[in-house]
Amino acid sequence: MRVELPNDQWVECRDELVAGDKRKTQEAVKFTVTDGQQQQVSAGVQNEMRVALLANIITAWSYAETRGWPIPANNPGGVGILDLLPIDEYNALSDAVEPLLRKVGFGGERVPN
């Protein structure tokens, strides 16, 4: 699927998800539980899962040409490059992939396995 972003940018995402997409997305969030000690949980669980999914399914994007950024799905460090997206472009991309995020177990429509 092609997502048109603000500022004449675009992203191509694989929209046929596989079991590995679900596993990688859900495994992006890690908790350590220790008996008798207070635990801290980030409110960024949703963002961590979204970024993990995006890093796995983005197969092409205009940033490779305009900014020299590697394509996340082809780059083992793909998650980090997503932090550089301008917020309006990231928000548009996030909105576009929300149905995919729900398919892998987040967003209230499914309970993660």
C-alpha positions in Angstrom: 0.0 0.0 0.0 1.2 3.5 -0.8 0.8 6.2 1.8 1.0 9.8 0.6 2.5 12.0 3.3 2.7 15.8 3.8 5.6 17.7 2.1 5.4 15.5 -1.0 6.8 12.4 0.8 5.5 8.9 0.4 5.9 5.4 1.9 5.2 2.0 0.5 4.2 -0.5 3.1 3.6 -4.2 2.8 0.0 -4.7 3.8 -0.2 -8.5 3.6 0.9 -9.3 7.1 2.3 -12.6 8.3 2.7 -14.2 11.7 6.3 -12.9 12.0 4.9 -9.3 11.8 2.7 -10.0 14.8 5.5 -11.6 16.7 8.0 -8.8 16.0 5.5 -6.1 16.8 4.4 -7.7 20.1 8.0 -8.5 21.1 9.0 -4.8 20.7 7.6 -4.2 24.2 9.5 -5.8 27.0 8.7 -5.8 30.7 10.9 -7.0 33.5 9.0 -8.2 36.6 10.9 -8.7 39.9 9.1 -9.8 43.0 8.8 -7.2 45.7 10.1 -4.3 43.7 8.2 -1.4 42.1 8.0 -1.6 38.3 7.9 1.2 35.8 6.0 0.9 32.6 6.2 3.4 29.8 3.1 5.0 28.3 4.8 4.5 25.0 3.8 0.9 24.5 1.6 1.8 21.5 4.4 3.8 19.9 6.9 1.0 20.4 4.6 -1.5 18.7 3.8 0.8 15.8 7.4 1.6 15.2 8.3 -2.1 15.3 5.6 -2.8 12.8 6.6 0.1 10.5 10.2 -0.9 10.5 9.2 -4.4 9.3 6.7 -3.4 6.6 8.1 -0.3 5.0 9.5 -1.6 1.7 10.2 1.7 -0.1 10.0 5.4 0.7 10.9 8.8 -0.8 13.3 9.5 2.1 15.9 7.2 0.4 16.1 9.7 -2.4 15.4 13.0 -0.7 17.4 12.4 2.5 19.5 9.3 1.9 17.8 7.3 4.6 17.8 3.6 4.3 14.6 1.7 3.8 13.6 0.3 7.2 12.6 -3.2 6.1 16.0 -3.6 4.5 18.0 -2.2 7.4 18.5 -4.0 10.7 18.5 -0.6 12.5 15.3 0.5 10.8 13.5 1.3 14.0 15.9 4.2 14.8 15.5 6.0 11.5 11.7 6.4 12.1 12.5 8.7 15.0 13.7 11.3 12.4 10.4 11.6 10.6 8.8 15.0 10.9 5.9 14.7 13.3 3.2 15.6 10.7 4.5 12.9 8.3 4.8 10.4 11.2 1.2 11.1 12.3 -0.1 10.6 8.8 1.8 7.3 8.4 0.6 6.2 11.9 -3.0 6.9 10.9 -2.6 4.9 7.7 -1.3 1.8 9.3 -3.6 1.8 12.3 -5.7 -1.1 10.8 -2.6 -3.1 10.4 -1.6 -2.5 14.0 -4.9 -3.8 15.2 -4.4 -6.9 13.1 -1.3 -7.8 15.0 -2.9 -7.3 18.3 -3.2 -3.7 19.4 -5.9 -1.2 19.4 -8.8 -2.8 21.2 -10.2 -5.0 18.4 -8.1 -8.1 19.3 -6.5 -9.4 22.4 -2.9 -10.3 21.8 -2.2 -14.0 21.7 
